[in-house]
Amino acid sequence: MAPLGSISISVERLGDIAVLGVIGVVDLATGPALRHEIDGVIGKDPMSLIIDLTKVTFISSTCLAILASTKERLGDAAGFSGVCH
């Protein structure tokens, strides 16, 4: 897990499923790091992408836009899910 600003992002592969774990704050300052990690995962053509936000303490509209654009980019080609509580 590599710290990026005030977030940490890990990537785990479970067969054809990529799980991106995010810890910390996702806002205007840290959003580009999240987008960069998502781009790297999508570049490896996973069948499904899960973004685990259960350890995120704050989500700004920047994060919501990143999640929406990720779903749009994947389209019907891959499964997509965001997990939070």
FENHUKA-V623739 format. One line per field, one symbol per residue. ss: DSSP state (2 for helix, 1 for strand, 0 for the rest). psi: psi as a letter, one per 40 degrees, with the letter a starting at -180 (. if undefined). Layout:
ss: ???
psi: ???
//
This chain:
ss: 0111001111111100111111111100002222222222220000011111111111102222222222222200001111100
psi: hhhgbfihhihhhgbehhhhhhhbhhaddeddddddddddddeefidihhhhedehehhiddddddddddddddbediihhhhi.
//
